[in-house]
Amino acid sequence: MGIDVVTFGEAMMMLVADRPGPLEHAESFIKRTAGAETNVAIGLARLGVKVGWVSRLGTDSIGRFLIHAMQREGIDCSHVVCDAAQRSGMQFKGRVEGGGDPPVEYHRKGSAASLMQPEQIDVPWLTAARHLHATGVFPALSPSCYATAQRSIELMRAAGRTVSFDPNLRPTLWPSPERMREAINGFAAQADWVLPGIEEGRFLTGADTPEEIARFYRERGAKLVIVKLGAEGAYWHGEAGAGRVPGFPVAQVVDTVGAGDGFAVGVISALLEGREVPDAVRRGAWIGARAVQVIGDTEGLPTRAELDGAGL
């Protein structure tokens, strides 16, 4: 069976602290996977979507852990290059009392994934897929990753496929805020579905309201813009009109990292199934709400049975 969705990006081993407080005070860590693009790949695969992931890893223990984790999820890793001369990336993530945004410490500079090149793209394989999901993280890793991200989008657009784009701002990876804004908006202008968070949208567009942010990207060619509003849900504006979808109540916020990726899983999966936009946004909001209630980036991503059980 062919691939439904392809994504390019770096996976990292993530070590989550056993207790709240400064990372240096943690005495043990829980091992998980991390990476905006692979979070989405895992979430889609659990819903039965055929996903292909393109990346580079070392053949070190971290790389072996990561590729086995992705393969266990049913992700097509045939286009992941494992290079014995390179090392895989990793990160430490702290815990915050009462939930919220935890401290994250990255160890990814010069990693195998940062060496990806446009020539690595298998054009027939890529363009046979229905959809490309891109984020603002992968092109920020290096000039060659930027060129690879750009080329992948160009190829999919030329083939008449759909492209989704999540800004996923990582200021420390860009040379300046101005360059980040310019680059991210350039990628967004090439996407069909753009998924900014409200604060991301304010920084990127200079607009203040969800309506104004959506209008900014719609005027630049996006067919659908969904502005994530956290606990308040999301605002959408597209060819079918505009509207708001409320958020789902959460008993306790444990960790907000990965919520946006979960939201993307819901939206992309529903739209590829032919669902109406409000239904897709509602699914995204539900999965995003699940994601903030767990310590890792992917534990909250549902199976198809769980999704069906929720009537979404």
N, C-alpha and C positions, 0 to 999 in steps of 0.2 A: 504494500500500500504506500502511496506517495506521502510526502511531507506536507502538512498543513501550514506550519509556522516555522520560520527560521529566525534565530537570533545570534548575533555575534557579541562576545563579551568575555570578561575575565571572571573565573570562579576563584574563590579564595577559601582556605580553611579558616574558620572563625572559632576562636576560643572565648567563650562567654564566662565571665567571672562568677564565682559561686556566691558572692555577697555584694550588697551595695557598698559604695565608697570608692576611693581611689584604686585604680587598677593594681598599684604596687602593694596594696594590702590584701589582695586576693590570694588565697592559698591553693585553690584548685580551680579548674576550668572545665566547662562542658564543650565538647567538640561538635561543631556544626559546619555546614556549608554557607557561603555568603556570595553575593554578587547580584546586582540588580537584574541582569539579563537571565541568569540561571534561576533566580527566584521565580521569574515569570515562566521560564521553561518548565520548571518542576510543577508549578500550579496548573499549567495547561495540560501537561502530561497526565496529571492525576484525574483530569476531567475527560480523558480519552482523546485529547487532541494529539495528533502526530507531530512531534516537535524535533527539529534538528538544531544542534548547537555547534557553532564554529568557534574554535579557540586554540590556544597553545598552552601546554602544561610542561613542567619538568617531569622527569621519571622518578623524582624523589618520593618519599612517603606521602607528602602532602598531595602531589599530583596523582598518585595512585589512589589515595583516599577520595579525591574529588571525582575522578572519572568513574570509579566504581559506584559512587553515590548517584551520579547522573544516570549511569546505565541501569541501576536498580529502579530508578523512576520511569524507565522505559524511553528515555531520551536517546535519539540517534546521535551518537558521538563519533560517527565515522569520519567527520571532518575536523576532529580535534587532533592536532599534532602534538605528540609527546617527544620532547627533545631532551636527551640526556645531558646536554651541555648547558641547560637553563634550569632556573629554579622557579617553583610555583609561589604565588603570593599567599599571604596570610594576614589576619587581623586579630586584635584583641578587642573585645567589647565588654564594657562595664555594666553594672546594674545600678538602677536609680530607685531609691525608696519611693514608692507610690507611683512608679511608672514614669513615662516621659521619654525624652531623647537621651539615650545613654552615651557616655564617652566612648569613642572608637579610636583605636590606634592602628594605623595601617603599616604593613611591611610588604609593599608591592613594587617599589621603585625598581626598574630594570627586570621585572619578572618576565617569564616566557610569553605571557599574553601581550605584553607591551611591544613585542617584536613582530606582531602580526603584520602582514603585508597585503596590499591589494591583489598581488599575484597569487595569493593563497586561495582566492575565491574560485570555487568550482561553479562556473557560470551556469551550465545546463542543470546541475543539481539545485542551485539556488533558485533559479527562475522557474523551475517546475513546481515550487511551493506556492501556496495560495497567498501567503502573507509574510511580511517581515516586521518584527518588533525591534525597534531601536531605542536607545536611551542616550542621555548626555554623558554617561560615564565612560563608555568604551572609547569614543573619539578623543577624550581628554587624556588618555594614558600616554600617548606619544604621537608624533607627526604621522608615523606609518599607520597607527590605529585610526587616526582622523581620516586619512586617505582611504583606508579600508572601509570605514563606515560610510563615507561619501560614495564610494564606488558601489557598495551593496545597495544603497538606496537608489542610485541612478539606474542600476540594472533592473531592479524590481519595478520601478516606475516605467521604464521602457518596455517591460514585459506586460504591463497592464495589471500588475498585482497591487494589493493594498499595503500601506505602510502605516504603522502606528509609532508614535514617538512620545516618550516620557522624558522631560528635561532632566530629572534626577541630578540636580546641581551638586557639584563637588568642587567648591572654590579652591581648595588646596591643590587640585590637579591642573588648574589653568594658570597661565602667567599673570593674568589680571582679571578683575571683575568685568572690565570692558570687553576683553577678548572673549570671556565666557559668554557674556550676553550676545555678542555678535555671532559667535559660533552656534550657540544653542538656537537662536532665532533663525539662523540659516538652515539648520536641519529641520526645525519645525515647519518652515515654509515649504518643505518638500514632502511632508507627510499628509496622509489623508485624515488620520485621527490623532489629535494632539491632546495630551493629558497632563497639564500643569497643576501643581498645587497652588493654592491662593497666594501664599507668600512668594513662591517661585514666579508666579505670573506677575505680581506687582514689581518684582525686581526686573524681570525680563522686558516688560512692556511699558513700565512707567504708569500704567493704569491702576486704579484702586479697586474697582468692583469686579465681580465675576463676569458681569455682562460686558464691561469694557475690555477685559482681558480676552474673552472669547471673540469679541468683535475684532480685536487686533489680529488674531491668527486667522479668522475667517476671511478677513480682507486680504490676507497674504496667501490664500489658496486652500486652507484646510477645509475639508468637507464636514468635519465634526470636531468640536472642541468641548472637552469636559473639564471643568475646573473643580478640583477636589477641595472640599471645605472642611475636612476633618470630621469632627463629631456632628456637624450640621449637614453632612451629606455631600451633595455635588450639584453644580449647575451645568447644564448642557445647552449647546447651541449648534444646530446643524441644518442640513437641507430639509429636514422634516419639521423644523420649528425650534422652539427653545422651551426649557422648563427646569424645575428643580426636583431633586429626589432627596428625601430626608435621610439622615444617618440612622444606623441601627444602634439601639442602646447597648452599652458595654458595662458589665458589672465592675470590672477592675482593669485599668490600663497597666499592663506589665512592661511593654516595650513597643515603642512606636515605629521602630525600624522595620521596613518590609511592608508596611501598610499600603503604600502607594503601589508596590509591585503586586500585592494581592488585588488591589483595585483594578489594575491593568489586566490581570488574569480574568476577572469577571467580565469586564467590558469586551475584551478581545474574543473570548470564547463565545459569548452570547451573540456578538455581531457576526461572527463566522457561522453561527447556526442560523442566521437570518432573523434573529429576534429584533423587536423594535428598540429604539434607542433608550427610552425610559426603563425598559426591562433590563437592558444591558447595564445601565448605570446602577440600577437597584442591585443587581448581582454583584457588581463591583463594590458597592458600599457594604454589602453583607460580608464579602470575603475580607475586605479591608478591616472591618470591625473584628472579625475572628483573628486577624493577624496581630492586632495590638494586645491580645490577651495571652500571648505565649512569649518565651524568652528568645527563641530562635526566629529566623526569618521565614521558615517554611512549615513549622508545625501546624500553623493555623490554616494552611491551604487545604481545602476540602477534597474529598474524593467525589466522583460522580454520584455515588449513592447518597452521600451526605448532602450534596447540592439538590438532588431530586427530593430528598426528605424534607428539605426546607422550602420546597415548592418554587425554586428559582432556576 
